[in-house]
């Protein structure tokens, strides 16, 4: 079980160092876990694989990201069908056909809005994963209007439908509370028995190293 998307600031490579900071009581007297800035969820998946916890709450302000987690949790089979079809089509195309297909899918993703229509939310989640697997460097970036604007990458056979990992992720998400909003909305869940991992966007150290464009709302 591992992150199913790439995410700017992802912590997979830093897990050996982060593990040193896990409290010794985790899984014993500390039986709850909360992650207010979820992103790719590398630390979440690492903790779940090592500790048995009673309650877990995850949150992110990026609605498209959280919708994808929710669809993996509740509608995995439909999502896998969508991803498998896109993967088969994409793998069989030449470069020019891929460009046309990619930018059509990007335009479609930007047209969709999170809604109560379950079918639209499944489509949006499948497009979210497709774009993440096929865009330049797996970057999720939006402009001030909230539109995804990353160009196509150059992967030959990107694994768009990772059935084994998505199935494992879906299984563990069944017992996890998933919400979306400002990190303040997690406060009521947190008590003295909760381990909280906080990984917000970083304060830029220079103009060239600045990246906080996970949503159209700046994190200042």
SULRA-V421947 format. One record per backbone hydrogen bond with DSSP energy under -1.0 kcal/mol. NH is the residue of the N-H (numbers start at 0). CO is the residue of the C=O. E is the energy in kcal/mol with one decimal. If there is no record, write none. Layout:
# SULRA-V421947
NH,CO,E  NH,CO,E
This chain:
# SULRA-V421947
9,6,-2.2  14,11,-1.0  16,13,-1.1  17,13,-2.3  18,14,-2.8  20,17,-2.0  21,18,-1.3  25,22,-1.8  26,29,-3.3  27,24,-2.6  29,24,-2.0  30,28,-1.0  31,192,-1.8  32,54,-1.9  33,194,-2.3  34,56,-2.0  37,58,-2.4  40,37,-1.7  44,40,-2.5  45,41,-1.8  46,42,-2.7  47,43,-2.5  48,44,-1.6  49,46,-1.1  50,46,-2.6  53,30,-2.3  54,30,-1.4  56,32,-2.3  57,176,-2.6  58,34,-2.3  65,61,-2.1  66,62,-2.5  67,63,-1.6  68,64,-1.9  69,65,-2.4  70,66,-2.4  71,67,-2.2  72,68,-1.9  73,69,-2.6  74,70,-2.6  78,74,-2.0  79,75,-3.0  80,76,-1.9  81,77,-1.8  82,78,-2.4  83,79,-2.7  84,80,-2.1  85,81,-2.1  86,82,-2.5  87,83,-2.3  88,84,-2.0  89,85,-2.8  90,86,-2.6  91,87,-1.1  92,89,-1.4  97,93,-2.4  98,94,-2.2  99,95,-2.0  100,96,-2.5  101,97,-3.3  102,98,-2.5  103,99,-1.8  104,100,-2.2  105,101,-2.5  106,102,-2.1  107,103,-2.2  108,104,-2.6  109,105,-2.1  110,106,-1.2  111,107,-1.4  120,116,-1.9  121,117,-2.1  122,118,-2.1  123,119,-2.7  124,120,-2.0  125,121,-2.4  126,122,-2.4  127,123,-2.2  128,124,-2.1  129,125,-2.6  130,126,-2.8  131,127,-1.9  132,128,-2.2  133,129,-1.3  134,130,-2.2  135,150,-2.7  137,134,-1.4  138,135,-1.6  141,212,-1.7  142,146,-1.9  145,142,-2.2  148,140,-1.8  152,133,-3.2  159,157,-1.6  162,160,-1.3  165,161,-2.6  166,162,-2.2  167,163,-1.7  168,164,-2.6  169,165,-2.6  170,166,-1.9  171,167,-1.6  172,168,-2.0  175,172,-2.0  176,55,-2.7  178,57,-2.3  184,181,-2.2  185,182,-1.9  186,183,-1.6  188,185,-1.2  193,190,-1.7  194,31,-2.7  196,33,-2.1
